[in-house]
Amino acid sequence: MTENNEREASVRSLAEKLLLYRNDVTEAIRLAEQFHEAFEARQRNLCAPEMPLSELNLSVRSLNALHRQKIGTVRDLARYTIQDLKYFQNGGDVSRQEIAARMADIGYPMREA
């Protein structure tokens, strides 16, 4: 089962549970929040690889480090590992963590090495 199919099945399952627990308001609210989180996660995974890095809301330092290496899109950045970022100017621990976290948020987790 692909990741998107698993997510869709999970979302459907949550929706079904929401209907079953409609009399229990607290449980319904909790499930609605889970449904919303699952939906947002799915939307993040639909991010286009040609999306410019400027749309990732990275710090200026991290964005400049990537631009110095002529990395302009998510697809360009996905070719690198977290370890590769260490060798970029201003590619310190904080920048590497920020970049890796943001890439994971949009569905493109970076490899360690």
Secondary structure, 3 states (H helix, E strand, C coil): CCHHHHHHHHHHHHHHHHHHCCCCHHHHHHHHHHHHHHHHHHHHHCCCCCCEHHHHCCCHHHHHHHHHCCCCEHHHHHCCCHHHHCCCCCCCHHHHHHHHHHHHHCCCCCCCC
